[in-house]
Amino acid sequence: MALFENLYGPYVPFGSRNLSLQTPNLKGTDVAILQGVFNLLLQVMNPPLGPIGPPVTVDGIFGASTRQMVMNIQAYFGLPVDGIAGPQVYFVYGQGVGPNTTYGGPVYGSRNLQQGVSGGDVKILQNRLNTFRYSSIMGIPADGIFGPKTAAAVAAFQQDAIANGDTGLTVDSIVGPATFDATWIYTFAGGRGILSGRNGFDVVFVQNVLQLNGFYAGRLTGYYDAATQAAVRAFQTAMGITVDGQVGPQTFFKLGQNNQNPAPRPFPLFPLVVAPSQCNVVLTNTGVVPQATGTFFVQQSSTGSQLFLTAISLPEPGTFNPAFTNYSFTLNIPGQLPITVSMGEADASAGLWSGGLVSPSLRLPNTTTMTVYPAGGGLTGPVVFSGSLANCPPL
């Protein structure tokens, strides 16, 4: 086994099981991938309404903070918020399993891959490698056939991983557990076609490569929105390939032709991040919008505070009153004036609203309470959520 499996074992193929607190002490490499990829992409993303959440400790153990991380991901990408990493969450990571299995299967990671085999999982491997310098070795877009050029590209990828500190990995052109883990933690796109309605961390990677090549000037959000599709179309036009606004094997290959970097990063890949004092609160639904869910996060240290609130499945605020244009949340701190923060709409189709602030002086005691409501025109509507920091640790 390679270094990653030694640190975060046992090896479990990413996406092969649901991850939740329902199974106590759940641990494995799949949990570490879930945590680590989130941390890495959190560093490069630039969401319009603030961060998705704080980084988590990468320990390969599915605990309360990882559950909250999953809930933050679900809220941000407009998925049902239940804290369980299942097929929909894996799809956000670009890993298709169950009903989301891509390219006709088998599921990527469900069998070893080597010369002579073919299938949808081979096409995913090729896509992933084709988004980096290995596209020059492969020479063509993914075709699902593991031939000599694919073997050479895998060997080059393995060599790059070893050169960057992934000890224990073997240069054998065989894609087994250690190499699968390496592709999940070093390559971020290629596991599915990217098209309208498919948002996720693989979109962040595509946006980044397009931005570095002068085709995209927006934020790195992970939303496959109109601006990102337009950038893809412009890129496809410039590359002389089919212009359809979708990212498939041809476009992955051309992205790699314009991204001649090795995939692996030096170890330790995932820094262990422990916030000085942080707390997540699942907000209480007051019954005004029964289907809506909300979460509040606060992180405090001697250098400042960061907080944000995310809610999903909210109707347009004008539903309550034509004067209402947004949602807001108010923090009620004993002995101080209330603090009101306006929220913005991140995804209208999912009713996703979020807002937050960063302050070098704000301190929230655990007697702080918060409420969420529609607002606008100097008016406020009914309280949709309420919450308290009563169970949060003191600063």
C-alpha positions in Angstrom: 0.0 0.0 0.0 1.1 3.6 -0.7 1.4 6.4 1.9 -2.2 7.5 1.6 -3.6 4.0 2.5 -1.1 3.7 5.4 -2.2 7.1 6.8 -6.0 6.7 6.3 -6.7 3.0 5.9 -8.4 0.7 5.5 -8.7 1.1 1.7 -12.4 1.5 0.7 -13.2 2.5 -3.0 -14.5 6.0 -3.1 -18.2 6.0 -3.5 -18.7 2.3 -2.8 -20.7 2.9 0.4 -22.9 5.6 2.0 -21.1 7.5 4.8 -23.0 8.7 7.8 -23.1 8.8 11.6 -25.5 5.9 11.5 -22.4 3.7 11.5 -20.3 4.5 14.6 -16.5 5.0 14.1 -16.8 4.7 10.3 -13.3 5.2 8.8 -11.3 4.5 5.7 -9.6 6.0 2.7 -13.0 7.0 1.2 -13.7 9.3 4.1 -10.2 10.8 3.8 -10.8 11.5 0.1 -14.2 13.1 1.0 -12.5 15.4 3.5 -9.3 16.1 1.7 -10.7 17.0 -1.7 -13.2 19.4 0.0 -10.3 21.1 1.8 -8.2 21.5 -1.3 -11.0 22.9 -3.4 -12.2 25.1 -0.6 -8.8 26.9 -1.0 -9.4 27.8 -4.7 -13.2 28.3 -4.8 -14.6 31.8 -4.7 -18.4 31.4 -4.0 -20.4 34.6 -4.6 -21.9 34.5 -1.1 -18.9 33.5 1.0 -17.3 30.1 1.8 -19.2 26.8 1.7 -17.8 26.1 5.2 -14.6 25.7 7.2 -11.9 23.1 6.4 -12.2 19.9 8.3 -9.6 17.7 10.0 -8.5 15.0 7.5 -8.4 11.9 9.6 -10.4 9.3 7.6 -13.1 9.2 10.3 -16.7 10.2 9.6 -17.5 12.3 12.7 -19.8 15.2 13.5 -17.6 17.8 11.7 -17.5 15.7 8.5 -21.3 15.2 8.7 -21.7 19.0 8.9 -19.2 19.4 6.0 -21.5 17.1 3.9 -24.5 19.1 4.9 -22.8 22.3 3.8 -21.9 20.7 0.5 -25.5 19.5 0.1 -26.9 23.0 0.9 -24.5 24.8 -1.5 -25.2 22.5 -4.4 -28.9 22.3 -3.9 -29.2 18.7 -2.7 -31.4 17.3 0.1 -29.6 18.2 3.4 -29.3 15.0 5.4 -25.6 14.7 6.2 -25.2 11.4 4.4 -22.6 11.1 1.7 -24.4 9.0 -0.9 -24.7 8.9 -4.7 -25.7 12.6 -5.0 -22.8 13.8 -2.9 -20.4 11.6 -4.7 -21.7 12.9 -8.0 -20.7 16.5 -6.8 -17.2 15.0 -6.5 -17.4 13.7 -10.0 -17.8 10.1 -9.0 -20.8 8.4 -10.5 -22.2 5.4 -8.5 -25.6 3.7 -8.4 -28.2 5.6 -10.5 -25.4 8.1 -11.5 -23.0 5.6 -12.9 -21.5 7.2 -16.0 -20.2 6.1 -19.4 -22.2 2.8 -19.2 -20.1 1.4 -16.3 -18.6 -0.4 -14.6 -18.3 2.0 -11.7 -14.9 3.6 -11.6 -12.8 1.9 -8.8 -14.9 -1.3 -8.8 -12.2 -3.4 -10.5 -8.5 -3.2 -11.3 -7.7 -1.7 -14.7 -4.8 -2.8 -17.0 -4.0 -3.4 -20.6 -6.6 -5.4 -22.4 -9.7 -4.2 -20.5 -12.3 -1.8 -21.8 -15.4 0.0 -20.5 -16.8 3.1 -19.0 -14.4 3.0 -16.1 -11.4 3.0 -18.5 -12.9 6.1 -20.2 -13.1 7.8 -16.8 -9.5 7.0 -16.1 -8.5 8.4 -19.5 -10.6 11.5 -19.0 -8.9 12.1 -15.7 -5.4 11.7 -17.0 -6.2 13.7 -20.1 -6.9 16.9 -18.1 -3.2 17.0 -17.3 0.2 16.5 -19.1 -0.7 12.9 -19.7 -2.9 14.0 -22.6 0.3 14.3 -24.7 1.1 10.7 -23.9 -2.5 9.5 -24.6 -2.6 11.4 -27.8 -6.4 11.1 -28.3 -9.7 11.7 -26.3 -10.8 8.9 -24.1 -12.1 5.9 -26.0 -12.6 3.4 -23.2 -9.9 1.0 -24.4 -6.9 0.4 -22.2 -4.1 0.1 -24.7 -0.3 0.8 -24.6 -0.7 4.6 -24.6 -3.0 4.5 -21.7 -0.6 2.2 -19.9 2.2 4.7 -20.6 0.1 7.5 -19.3 -0.7 5.6 -16.1 3.0 4.8 -15.6 3.9 8.5 -16.0 1.1 9.5 -13.5 2.5 6.9 -11.0 6.0 8.2 -11.5 4.9 11.8 -10.8 3.1 10.7 -7.6 6.2 8.9 -6.3 8.4 11.9 -7.2 6.2 14.0 -5.1 6.3 11.8 -2.0 3.6 9.2 -2.4 5.8 6.4 -1.2 4.8 2.8 -1.7 3.1 3.3 -5.0 4.3 1.0 -7.8 5.1 2.0 -11.4 3.4 -0.9 -13.1 0.7 0.7 -15.3 -1.9 -1.2 -13.3 -4.7 0.8 -11.7 -5.3 -0.8 -8.3 -6.3 0.6 -4.9 -3.3 3.0 -4.4 -3.5 4.4 -8.0 -7.3 4.8 -7.7 -6.9 6.8 -4.5 -4.2 8.9 -6.3 -6.5 9.7 -9.2 -9.3 10.7 -6.8 -7.1 13.0 -4.7 -4.9 14.4 -7.6 -7.4 14.7 -10.5 -10.7 16.4 -10.1 -12.6 16.1 -13.4 -13.4 13.4 -16.0 -15.7 11.1 -14.0 -18.8 12.4 -15.8 -19.8 14.6 -18.6 -20.4 18.2 -17.4 -23.5 19.8 -18.7 -26.4 22.0 -17.7 -27.7 21.0 -14.2 -24.5 19.3 -13.2 -22.7 21.4 -10.6 -19.8 20.2 -8.5 -16.2 20.2 -7.6 -15.2 19.0 -11.1 -16.8 22.2 -12.4 -14.4 24.2 -10.2 -11.5 22.5 -11.9 -12.9 23.2 -15.4 -13.5 26.8 -14.5 -10.0 27.1 -13.2 -8.3 25.7 -16.4 -10.5 27.9 -18.6 -9.7 30.9 -16.4 -5.9 30.3 -16.7 -6.3 30.1 -20.4 -8.2 33.3 -20.7 -11.6 31.9 -21.6 -13.4 32.4 -18.2 -13.4 35.6 -16.1 -15.9 34.7 -13.4 -15.7 33.3 -9.9 -14.7 29.7 -9.3 -18.1 28.6 -7.9 -18.6 25.0 -9.1 -21.9 26.1 -10.7 -22.2 25.1 -14.4 -24.0 28.4 -15.1 -24.5 30.3 -18.3 -21.2 32.1 -18.0 -19.3 28.9 -17.6 -21.1 27.3 -20.5 -20.3 30.3 -22.7 -16.6 29.9 -21.8 -16.7 26.2 -22.7 -18.3 27.1 -26.1 -15.6 29.7 -26.7 -12.9 27.2 -25.8 -14.4 24.5 -28.0 -14.6 27.0 -30.9 -10.9 28.0 -30.4 -9.9 24.3 -30.3 -11.8 23.4 -33.4 -13.9 20.7 -31.8 -17.7 20.2 -31.5 -19.3 23.3 -30.0 -22.0 22.1 -27.7 -21.3 23.7 -24.4 -20.8 20.3 -22.8 -17.5 19.0 -21.3 -16.9 15.4 -22.5 -13.9 13.4 -23.7 -13.0 15.8 -26.5 -13.1 18.8 -24.3 -11.3 17.1 -21.4 -8.5 16.2 -23.8 -8.2 19.7 -25.1 -8.2 21.1 -21.5 -5.3 18.8 -20.8 -3.5 20.0 -24.0 -3.7 23.4 -22.4 -2.8 22.2 -18.9 0.6 20.5 -19.2 1.1 20.1 -15.5 1.7 16.9 -13.6 -1.3 16.0 -11.4 0.2 15.0 -8.1 0.9 17.5 -5.3 3.6 16.9 -2.7 2.7 15.1 0.5 1.4 15.8 3.1 -1.5 16.4 0.7 -4.1 17.1 3.4 -3.0 19.4 6.3 -4.7 18.6 9.5 -6.8 21.7 10.2 -8.4 22.2 13.7 -10.2 25.4 14.2 -9.6 27.1 17.6 -13.3 27.3 18.4 -16.0 26.3 16.0 -19.6 25.2 16.1 -22.3 24.2 13.6 -26.0 24.6 14.4 -28.9 22.9 12.5 -31.6 25.5 12.7 -35.1 24.8 13.9 -37.8 25.1 11.3 -40.8 27.2 12.7 -43.3 25.6 10.3 -43.7 28.7 8.0 -41.9 26.8 5.2 -42.0 23.1 6.3 -39.7 21.8 3.6 -36.9 24.2 4.3 -33.7 23.4 6.1 -30.9 25.7 7.4 -27.5 25.5 9.1 -25.4 28.1 10.8 -21.6 28.0 11.3 -19.4 30.1 13.5 -15.6 29.9 13.9 -13.8 32.2 16.4 -10.2 32.7 17.4 -8.0 35.4 18.9 -7.6 36.9 15.4 -11.3 37.2 14.5 -14.6 35.5 13.7 -16.1 34.0 10.6 -19.8 33.1 10.4 -22.3 32.2 7.7 -25.8 30.8 7.4 -27.1 28.7 4.6 -30.7 27.7 3.9 -32.3 25.6 1.2 -35.8 25.0 -0.3 -36.9 28.6 0.5 -39.6 30.2 -1.7 -38.9 33.5 -3.4 -39.2 36.2 -0.6 -41.9 38.0 -2.6 -44.2 35.1 -2.0 -44.7 36.5 1.5 -45.0 40.2 0.5 -44.2 41.9 -2.8 -41.9 44.3 -0.9 -39.6 41.4 0.2 -36.6 41.0 -2.0 -34.3 38.8 0.1 -33.9 36.8 3.3 -31.9 38.1 6.3 -30.8 36.6 9.6 -30.4 38.5 12.9 -28.0 37.6 15.7 -29.3 38.5 19.1 -26.4 38.9 21.5 -27.4 39.6 25.2 -26.4 43.2 26.2 -25.7 44.3 22.6 -27.7 45.6 19.7 -28.9 42.9 17.3 -26.7 42.3 14.2 -28.6 41.8 10.9 -27.0 40.1 7.9 -28.6 40.1 4.4 -28.6 36.8 2.6 -28.3 36.4 -1.2 -29.8 33.8 -3.5 -27.2 31.3 -4.8 -29.5 29.0 -6.7 -33.1 29.9 -7.5 -34.0 26.4 -8.7 -33.1 25.0 -5.3 -34.2 27.9 -3.1 -30.7 28.2 -1.9 -29.9 31.4 0.1 -26.7 32.2 2.1 -25.0 35.0 3.9 -22.3 35.7 6.4 -19.5 38.0 7.5 -15.9 38.0 8.7 -15.0 40.3 11.6 -11.8 40.9 13.6 -13.7 42.0 16.6 -17.1 40.2 16.8 -17.5 37.7 19.5 -20.6 35.5 19.8 -21.1 34.0 23.3 -23.0 30.8 23.5 -26.1 32.7 24.7 -26.5 34.1 21.2 -29.7 33.3 19.3 -30.5 33.8 15.6 -33.6 34.1 13.4 -34.1 33.9 9.6 -36.9 35.7 7.8 -37.9 37.4 4.5 -37.2 41.1 4.4 -37.2 44.2 2.2 -38.4 47.8 2.0 -37.8 48.3 5.7 -40.2 45.4 6.5 -39.6 41.9 7.9 -41.7 38.8 7.5 -42.4 35.7 9.6 -39.5 33.8 11.2 -38.7 30.8 9.1 -35.8 29.4 11.3 -34.5 30.0 14.8 -31.4 28.7 16.5 -29.1 29.1 19.5 -25.4 28.7 20.1 -26.2 27.2 23.6 -24.3 24.0 22.8 -21.2 25.7 21.2 -17.9 25.8 23.1 -16.9 29.2 24.6 -14.1 31.2 23.0 
